[in-house]
């Protein structure tokens, strides 16, 4: 999305998007968690988004926020940028870093890992913002204050001018203001829909109310857009509803963790780093347990299949961050851990796997 935005304001080819010919500023807004299936299934609640033109794209795998925001910021595949999931086993530390918050072991209450794992070294590729600045294009990121210097921002979204804003209306106002002084590209993010989906479930009353609010804010913003500014709305992943009885707590299933050295990944895309010699035993235990609700693949199989991007584009050191075994959910199931996952994994909205509901995202363009 960001390379397309940069091309639009510098006279290049902005495929897969289209813009008016005189566009000099583009805002790329991530509405976190808004999958294409969710939008299509609730189109009457979001007429502005549902009626806007634009393609359906595939998010990166794993279909989780930290991986896909880094993909957006770098225009690189996870096998290149190295943010290969929410929980990443860091070689040499023998423990999990939560990439969303750049903390050790836990998303909530975990120790800060930014000194131990400097984000700029963990993800050394230039961002699209850095490339835009070098090309004479103003690059801005509009973030909540608490994200301005976060590890994830430093890893995947660095290189532009940071403007802080809280709430979608304020975020859009700041983003459009930055874009009107073109040539300019602006990245912005709103996480409230994703939060509603996690806490109440996608499609719940709370989630539907939030979708209505988001769409109304975008409609107001579209009416105020300058003629030379375009607003692209995209998502980082979709989401599925997982009933309580289908959220299996690995703390109660010790047999599935026998031989597992580090549990990483996401509840619907677990990455298991196993003890030497235990690969076959761990794989057999998981395959027997999950049956037809998911699949188990080795790291080499996943990389060869292109799950993390083209295998020939892998960056040195990245494969070691991926689990020896990957367990992906195909059905509406999740494998949580009450001592490690946010809120003990008791979240009815989940994502991370390769189903269309999680993978397919809209990318629509709004102009005045």
CORBELMO-V289177 format. One record per helix or strand of 3 or more residues. SS is the DSSP state (2 for helix, 1 for strand). FROM is the first residue (numbers start at 1). LEN is the number of residues. If there is no record, write none. Layout:
SS	FROM	LEN
SS	FROM	LEN
//
This chain:
2	2	9
1	25	7
2	36	6
2	43	3
2	47	5
1	56	3
2	65	10
2	78	4
1	87	4
1	95	4
2	119	4
2	128	7
1	138	6
2	145	3
2	151	6
1	161	4
2	168	12
1	184	7
2	192	9
2	205	20
1	229	6
2	244	3
1	247	3
2	250	3
2	254	3
1	260	7
1	269	6
2	279	15
1	294	5
2	299	6
2	311	3
2	319	3
1	325	5
1	334	3
2	342	4
2	356	4
1	360	7
//
